[in-house]
Amino acid sequence: MQARGRTIRRRREECGFNLTAFAHLVGISPSYLSRIENEKSRPGPDVLKRIALALQSAPDVRDAIAKIARHETEGSDDDSPGG
């Protein structure tokens, strides 16, 4: 699967959101969203869930993001959705 940040950016753009509007919708700063999309910050599970909900993601993307969020909640440092 693509890196998380690129996946988020692709879906955001497919949904027609610009970075600033989407960041405000999700409740984070545009600079933080930019860092997430550029793989410079790792969002926590709560932010990932809000992003997935805001994008009304396709099931495969939503499930991958949710799996990452669950994995990070369990305290793992592994970034891969497969574990």
DSSP file (Angstrom, degrees, kcal/mol; ACC not computed):
  #  RESIDUE AA STRUCTURE BP1 BP2  ACC     N-H-->O    O-->H-N    N-H-->O    O-->H-N    TCO  KAPPA ALPHA  PHI   PSI    X-CA   Y-CA   Z-CA
    1    1 A M              0   0    0      0, 0.0     3,-0.1     0, 0.0     6,-0.0   0.000 360.0 360.0 360.0 151.1    0.0    0.0    0.0
    2    2 A Q        -     0   0    0      1,-0.1     5,-0.0     2,-0.1     2,-0.0  -0.174 360.0 -78.9 -61.7 161.9    1.1    3.6   -0.6
    3    3 A A     >  -     0   0    0      1,-0.1     4,-2.2    77,-0.0     5,-0.2  -0.335  44.2-115.0 -60.9 147.7    2.5    5.6    2.3
    4    4 A R  H  > S+     0   0    0      1,-0.2     4,-2.5     2,-0.2     5,-0.2   0.892 111.9  51.6 -54.6 -47.9   -0.2    6.9    4.6
    5    5 A G  H  > S+     0   0    0      1,-0.2     4,-2.5     2,-0.2    -1,-0.2   0.898 110.5  47.9 -61.1 -42.3    0.4   10.6    3.8
    6    6 A R  H  > S+     0   0    0      2,-0.2     4,-2.7     1,-0.2    -1,-0.2   0.883 111.1  51.9 -65.9 -37.5    0.2   10.1    0.1
    7    7 A T  H  X S+     0   0    0     -4,-2.2     4,-2.4     2,-0.2     5,-0.2   0.925 110.7  47.7 -63.8 -44.5   -3.0    8.1    0.4
    8    8 A I  H  X S+     0   0    0     -4,-2.5     4,-2.7     2,-0.2    -2,-0.2   0.936 113.2  48.0 -61.8 -46.8   -4.6   10.8    2.5
    9    9 A R  H  X S+     0   0    0     -4,-2.5     4,-2.7     2,-0.2     5,-0.2   0.929 111.3  50.4 -60.2 -46.0   -3.5   13.5    0.1
   10   10 A R  H  X S+     0   0    0     -4,-2.7     4,-2.5     1,-0.2    -1,-0.2   0.933 113.8  44.1 -59.3 -47.6   -4.8   11.6   -2.9
   11   11 A R  H  X S+     0   0    0     -4,-2.4     4,-2.1     2,-0.2    -1,-0.2   0.903 112.1  53.2 -65.7 -40.9   -8.2   11.0   -1.3
   12   12 A R  H  <>S+     0   0    0     -4,-2.7     5,-2.3    -5,-0.2     4,-0.4   0.939 112.8  44.1 -58.6 -46.9   -8.4   14.6   -0.1
   13   13 A E  H ><5S+     0   0    0     -4,-2.7     3,-1.2     1,-0.2    -2,-0.2   0.890 110.6  54.2 -66.8 -39.5   -7.8   15.8   -3.7
   14   14 A E  H 3<5S+     0   0    0     -4,-2.5    -1,-0.2     1,-0.3    -2,-0.2   0.853 107.9  51.3 -60.8 -34.2  -10.2   13.3   -5.2
   15   15 A C  T 3<5S-     0   0    0     -4,-2.1    -1,-0.3    -5,-0.2    -2,-0.2   0.517 119.1-114.0 -82.0  -5.3  -12.9   14.6   -2.8
   16   16 A G  T < 5 +     0   0    0     -3,-1.2     2,-0.4    -4,-0.4    -3,-0.2   0.646  66.0 142.4  86.0  15.8  -12.1   18.2   -4.0
   17   17 A F      < -     0   0    0     -5,-2.3    -1,-0.3    -6,-0.2     2,-0.2  -0.719  42.7-141.7 -90.2 137.2  -10.8   19.6   -0.7
   18   18 A N     >  -     0   0    0     -2,-0.4     4,-2.4     1,-0.1     5,-0.3  -0.562  33.2-104.5 -84.3 165.7   -7.9   22.0   -0.6
   19   19 A L  H  > S+     0   0    0      1,-0.2     4,-2.5    -2,-0.2     5,-0.2   0.901 117.0  47.2 -59.3 -46.4   -5.4   21.5    2.2
   20   20 A T  H  > S+     0   0    0      2,-0.2     4,-2.1     1,-0.2    -1,-0.2   0.931 113.5  46.6 -65.1 -46.8   -6.6   24.5    4.3
   21   21 A A  H  > S+     0   0    0      1,-0.2     4,-2.1     2,-0.2    -1,-0.2   0.912 114.8  47.2 -63.0 -42.5  -10.3   23.7    4.1
   22   22 A F  H  X S+     0   0    0     -4,-2.4     4,-2.3     2,-0.2     5,-0.2   0.907 109.2  53.4 -67.7 -40.9   -9.7   20.0    4.9
   23   23 A A  H  X>S+     0   0    0     -4,-2.5     5,-2.6    -5,-0.3     4,-1.4   0.925 111.1  46.6 -58.6 -44.3   -7.5   20.7    7.8
   24   24 A H  H  <5S+     0   0    0     -4,-2.1    -1,-0.2     1,-0.2    -2,-0.2   0.887 110.1  53.6 -66.2 -38.1  -10.1   23.0    9.3
   25   25 A L  H  <5S+     0   0    0     -4,-2.1    -1,-0.2     1,-0.2    -2,-0.2   0.896 113.1  43.2 -61.0 -40.4  -12.8   20.4    8.7
   26   26 A V  H  <5S-     0   0    0     -4,-2.3    -1,-0.2     2,-0.1    -2,-0.2   0.683 116.6-115.1 -80.9 -18.9  -10.7   17.7   10.5
   27   27 A G  T  <5S+     0   0    0     -4,-1.4     2,-0.3     1,-0.4    -3,-0.2   0.774  77.1 108.4  90.3  28.4   -9.8   20.2   13.3
   28   28 A I  S   <S-     0   0    0     -5,-2.6    -1,-0.4    -6,-0.2    -2,-0.1  -0.846  73.9 -91.6-128.3 167.9   -6.1   20.4   12.8
   29   29 A S     >  -     0   0    0     -2,-0.3     4,-2.3     1,-0.1     5,-0.2  -0.482  30.3-122.1 -78.1 150.6   -3.8   23.1   11.4
   30   30 A P  H  > S+     0   0    0      0, 0.0     4,-2.4     0, 0.0     5,-0.2   0.870 114.2  55.1 -57.7 -36.2   -3.0   23.2    7.7
   31   31 A S  H  > S+     0   0    0      2,-0.2     4,-2.1     1,-0.2     5,-0.1   0.887 107.4  49.2 -66.9 -36.2    0.7   23.0    8.6
   32   32 A Y  H  > S+     0   0    0      2,-0.2     4,-2.3     1,-0.2    -1,-0.2   0.923 110.9  49.6 -67.0 -43.6    0.1   19.8   10.6
   33   33 A L  H  X S+     0   0    0     -4,-2.3     4,-2.8     1,-0.2     5,-0.2   0.910 109.8  52.0 -61.1 -41.1   -1.9   18.3    7.7
   34   34 A S  H  X S+     0   0    0     -4,-2.4     4,-1.8     1,-0.2    -1,-0.2   0.913 108.9  49.8 -60.6 -42.7    0.9   19.2    5.3
   35   35 A R  H  <>S+     0   0    0     -4,-2.1     5,-3.2     2,-0.2     6,-1.3   0.883 111.4  49.6 -64.3 -37.5    3.4   17.5    7.6
   36   36 A I  H ><5S+     0   0    0     -4,-2.3     3,-1.8     4,-0.2    -2,-0.2   0.953 111.7  47.4 -63.5 -49.3    1.2   14.4    7.7
   37   37 A E  H 3<5S+     0   0    0     -4,-2.8    -2,-0.2     1,-0.3    -1,-0.2   0.786 112.3  50.0 -65.6 -27.2    0.8   14.3    3.9
   38   38 A N  T 3<5S-     0   0    0     -4,-1.8    -1,-0.3    -5,-0.2    -2,-0.2   0.242 115.2-115.3 -94.7  12.6    4.5   14.7    3.4
   39   39 A E  T < 5S+     0   0    0     -3,-1.8    -3,-0.2     2,-0.2    -2,-0.1   0.775  85.7 116.4  62.0  29.0    5.3   11.9    5.9
   40   40 A K  S   <S+     0   0    0     -5,-3.2     2,-0.3    -6,-0.2    -4,-0.2   0.580  73.6  38.9-101.0 -13.5    7.0   14.3    8.3
   41   41 A S        -     0   0    0     -6,-1.3    -2,-0.2    -9,-0.1    -1,-0.2  -0.988  69.9-141.9-135.3 146.0    4.5   13.7   11.2
   42   42 A R        -     0   0    0     -2,-0.3    -6,-0.1    -3,-0.1     2,-0.1  -0.919  24.0-143.5-106.8 109.2    2.7   10.6   12.4
   43   43 A P        -     0   0    0      0, 0.0   -10,-0.0     0, 0.0    -2,-0.0  -0.363  18.6-114.5 -70.4 151.0   -0.9   11.5   13.4
   44   44 A G     >  -     0   0    0      1,-0.1     4,-2.4    -2,-0.1     3,-0.2  -0.256  34.7 -94.5 -76.2 171.3   -2.4    9.7   16.3
   45   45 A P  H  > S+     0   0    0      0, 0.0     4,-2.4     0, 0.0     5,-0.2   0.853 123.0  55.3 -56.6 -38.7   -5.3    7.3   16.0
   46   46 A D  H  > S+     0   0    0      2,-0.2     4,-2.1     1,-0.2     5,-0.2   0.926 110.0  45.2 -63.3 -44.4   -7.9   10.1   16.8
   47   47 A V  H  > S+     0   0    0      2,-0.2     4,-2.5     1,-0.2    -1,-0.2   0.912 112.2  52.4 -65.8 -42.0   -6.7   12.3   14.0
   48   48 A L  H  X S+     0   0    0     -4,-2.4     4,-2.6     1,-0.2    -2,-0.2   0.903 109.5  49.4 -60.4 -41.1   -6.5    9.3   11.6
   49   49 A K  H  X S+     0   0    0     -4,-2.4     4,-2.5     2,-0.2    -1,-0.2   0.914 110.9  49.4 -64.3 -42.3  -10.1    8.5   12.4
   50   50 A R  H  X S+     0   0    0     -4,-2.1     4,-2.5     2,-0.2    -2,-0.2   0.894 111.5  49.7 -64.5 -38.8  -11.3   12.1   11.9
   51   51 A I  H  X S+     0   0    0     -4,-2.5     4,-2.2     2,-0.2    -2,-0.2   0.946 111.4  48.3 -63.1 -48.1   -9.5   12.1    8.5
   52   52 A A  H  X>S+     0   0    0     -4,-2.6     5,-1.5     1,-0.2     4,-0.9   0.910 113.8  46.8 -60.4 -43.2  -11.1    8.9    7.4
   53   53 A L  H ><5S+     0   0    0     -4,-2.5     3,-0.5     1,-0.2    -1,-0.2   0.915 111.2  51.1 -65.1 -42.4  -14.5   10.0    8.5
   54   54 A A  H 3<5S+     0   0    0     -4,-2.5    -1,-0.2     1,-0.2    -2,-0.2   0.857 113.6  44.8 -64.7 -34.6  -14.1   13.4    6.8
   55   55 A L  H 3<5S-     0   0    0     -4,-2.2    -1,-0.2    -5,-0.2    -2,-0.2   0.634  95.6-141.4 -81.4 -13.8  -13.0   11.8    3.5
   56   56 A Q  T <<5 -     0   0    0     -4,-0.9    -3,-0.2    -3,-0.5    -4,-0.1   0.964  38.2-147.5  45.0  54.8  -15.8    9.2    3.7
   57   57 A S      < -     0   0    0     -5,-1.5    -1,-0.1     1,-0.1    -5,-0.0   0.025  12.9 -95.5 -57.8 152.8  -13.1    7.0    2.4
   58   58 A A     >  -     0   0    0      1,-0.1     4,-3.0    -3,-0.1     3,-0.5  -0.383  47.9-105.2 -58.3 147.7  -13.5    4.1    0.1
   59   59 A P  H  > S+     0   0    0      0, 0.0     4,-2.8     0, 0.0     5,-0.2   0.845 118.5  51.7 -52.6 -40.2  -13.6    0.9    2.2
   60   60 A D  H  > S+     0   0    0      2,-0.2     4,-1.7     1,-0.2     5,-0.1   0.906 115.2  41.4 -66.9 -39.2  -10.1   -0.3    1.4
   61   61 A V  H  > S+     0   0    0     -3,-0.5     4,-2.6     2,-0.2     5,-0.2   0.932 116.3  49.0 -70.8 -45.9   -8.6    3.1    2.3
   62   62 A R  H  X S+     0   0    0     -4,-3.0     4,-2.7     1,-0.2    -2,-0.2   0.919 112.3  48.5 -59.7 -44.7  -10.7    3.5    5.4
   63   63 A D  H  X S+     0   0    0     -4,-2.8     4,-2.4    -5,-0.3    -1,-0.2   0.891 111.3  49.7 -64.9 -39.5   -9.9    0.0    6.6
   64   64 A A  H  X S+     0   0    0     -4,-1.7     4,-2.1    -5,-0.2    -1,-0.2   0.922 113.2  46.2 -65.0 -43.2   -6.2    0.5    6.0
   65   65 A I  H  X S+     0   0    0     -4,-2.6     4,-2.4     2,-0.2    -2,-0.2   0.913 113.1  49.7 -65.4 -42.1   -6.2    3.8    8.0
   66   66 A A  H  X S+     0   0    0     -4,-2.7     4,-2.6    -5,-0.2    -2,-0.2   0.892 109.5  52.0 -63.4 -39.1   -8.3    2.2   10.7
   67   67 A K  H  X S+     0   0    0     -4,-2.4     4,-2.6     2,-0.2    -1,-0.2   0.909 109.5  49.3 -64.1 -41.6   -5.9   -0.7   11.0
   68   68 A I  H  X S+     0   0    0     -4,-2.1     4,-2.6     2,-0.2     5,-0.2   0.927 110.9  50.7 -60.9 -44.5   -3.0    1.7   11.3
   69   69 A A  H  X S+     0   0    0     -4,-2.4     4,-2.0     1,-0.2    -2,-0.2   0.917 111.9  46.5 -61.7 -44.0   -4.8    3.6   14.0
   70   70 A R  H  X S+     0   0    0     -4,-2.6     4,-1.5     1,-0.2    -1,-0.2   0.921 112.0  51.6 -62.7 -43.3   -5.6    0.4   15.9
   71   71 A H  H  <>S+     0   0    0     -4,-2.6     5,-1.5     1,-0.2    -2,-0.2   0.901 111.3  46.5 -61.1 -43.0   -2.0   -0.8   15.6
   72   72 A E  H ><5S+     0   0    0     -4,-2.6     3,-1.3     1,-0.2    -1,-0.2   0.836 106.7  58.4 -70.6 -32.1   -0.6    2.5   16.9
   73   73 A T  H 3<5S+     0   0    0     -4,-2.0    -1,-0.2     1,-0.3    -2,-0.2   0.847 100.4  57.8 -63.5 -33.2   -3.1    2.5   19.8
   74   74 A E  T 3<5S-     0   0    0     -4,-1.5    -1,-0.3    -5,-0.1    -2,-0.2   0.532 122.4-109.0 -76.7  -5.3   -1.6   -0.9   20.8
   75   75 A G  T < 5 +     0   0    0     -3,-1.3    -3,-0.2     1,-0.3     2,-0.2   0.613  65.7 147.4  93.9  13.3    1.8    0.9   21.1
   76   76 A S      < -     0   0    0     -5,-1.5    -1,-0.3     1,-0.1    -2,-0.0  -0.537  41.6-152.7 -82.4 150.6    3.7   -0.5   18.1
   77   77 A D        +     0   0    0     -2,-0.2     2,-0.4     2,-0.0    -1,-0.1   0.429  60.7 116.3 -95.4  -2.4    6.2    1.5   16.2
   78   78 A D        -     0   0    0      1,-0.2    -2,-0.1    -7,-0.1     5,-0.0  -0.558  47.7-166.0 -73.4 123.2    5.6   -0.4   12.9
   79   79 A D        +     0   0    0     -2,-0.4    -1,-0.2     3,-0.0   -75,-0.1   0.639  54.5 104.1 -82.6 -16.5    4.2    1.9   10.3
   80   80 A S    >   -     0   0    0      1,-0.1     3,-1.3     2,-0.1    -2,-0.0  -0.436  69.7-137.9 -75.6 140.2    3.1   -0.8    7.8
   81   81 A P  T 3  S+     0   0    0      0, 0.0    -1,-0.1     0, 0.0   -10,-0.1   0.760 103.5  58.6 -66.4 -22.7   -0.6   -1.5    7.7
   82   82 A G  T 3         0   0    0      1,-0.0    -2,-0.1   -14,-0.0    -3,-0.0   0.546 360.0 360.0 -85.2  -6.8    0.1   -5.2    7.5
   83   83 A G    <         0   0    0     -3,-1.3    -5,-0.1    -5,-0.0    -1,-0.0   0.444 360.0 360.0 100.8 360.0    1.9   -5.1   10.8
